[in-house]
Structure formats: C-alpha cells, structure tokens
Amino acid sequence: MKAKILLFILCSGIGFSGPALAAGSPFYLGLKAGRMMVDVSEFEDANSVGLVAGYKFFDGASGSLAVEGEYTNSSSADITVLGVTGKWDIDTLAVYLAYRSGGDLYLKGKIGYLDEEISASIAGFGISGSDSGLSVGIGGGWKIGANSALELEYTMIEEDVNFLSLGVNFSF
C-alpha cells in the first residue's frame, strides 16, 4: 500500500510544476475529513482524513468533468468480538471520474476504482486484508472564491463501509 501511496503522490505532483501553477490552471488539490461508517455491529465508526488531487479536462458553464486521485487514512477505532475489544483502521487509494454541475452551488457525482486496506488487532492478534473495486459517491459543493470550494460528499467504499466527508479544494 505504501508503494501505491508514493506512486499517487508522485503522479499528482508531476502536473503541478511550471506553467500549471499559473492562474486558470485545471489542476486542484484538496483536503477532507469525515467518518468511515461501518454497517457491521462489531465495528465502531472511524474518523478519517484524506487528500485529493484533480485535473479538470472540461470546465464550462454547464459543469465540469475531472479525474481525481484520492487517498484516505483513518484513525484507529474500536472493534469488539466475543466481548474482547481491539482496534481497526482503513486506508484507501482511489481514482475517480468526477462531474460537478455549473454554478456557485453545485452537485457532484463520482465513479471510479478504489483499493482499500483494512487491519485489526484484538487481544494481541493482528489481521489485515485488502480489496479493490468500484466506488461511487454523491455530494454537493459551494464555490467560496475564484479558486476554492467546500464540498460535502457521501462515498461508498464497499458494501459495508461508507465515507461521509467535508472537504476544501484549491485550484492553482
């Protein structure tokens, strides 16, 4: 997973050099925070933070279409199995195609491919696993300036895990 994170950061940074930093560039970076909500009774929801890097390849009055890379990392949350409590966490790395409607208040939809890594430790025993597949999300946003926007999103990570987040994006 660490190699994938480094590759994501490297690929995201390639486009942010030289002329790309000029005003009106299609590149943007964002930060988000929220809750990884788990629909399994033994798991408590976990706080999570994330980074977003995107490139708008279409941006018009009717909306924009972008490719986004996203990395999230959760803090440890409790897991209880047979009365024994331990900790669990989840990391995700994803690539999305994202559409935002036009206007200062807008709707957002995204679809893409996500890789996740979940680990848990209970009574000294550790277990981890990874999975990948389709991920979709919906949300809305508010352009708070010429180069920044707030976004509220609900993203399906997998069948039993969803991420509710609030983020801010900055265009360069």
C-alpha angles and dihedrals in degrees: 000000000000091000090053091050091051091048090050092051092046094049091046092051096049093074095047097072132099118341093009090077092062120110114279094030116155092227124102139175128204145184125210139180133187148113129307099215115204123200094206116099095221093059126074117213114264132220113239139188128198148185125222129196120183146174122205109213092176125031119166142141091275094053145286137270120208143167113231134191116203134188123186131183125188131210116239115277131186125273121186122198121175090344094307117117126213140151134267136183140180134212123192136192118188146168117210140183103222130195123195121188119231126268138056090284108046146169122236132203127179138182129183154117121297133190117199135188120197125187133181136183123197126172092343095311118114130200131177138177142173136213138174138197148105119348127184134184143183132197150126139248147197124217103224095181143352092283106024140063140178117225134192113198141179112201129185106223094176138328094290102026127070130173122218109191145170116207146168126221127200123200120210 
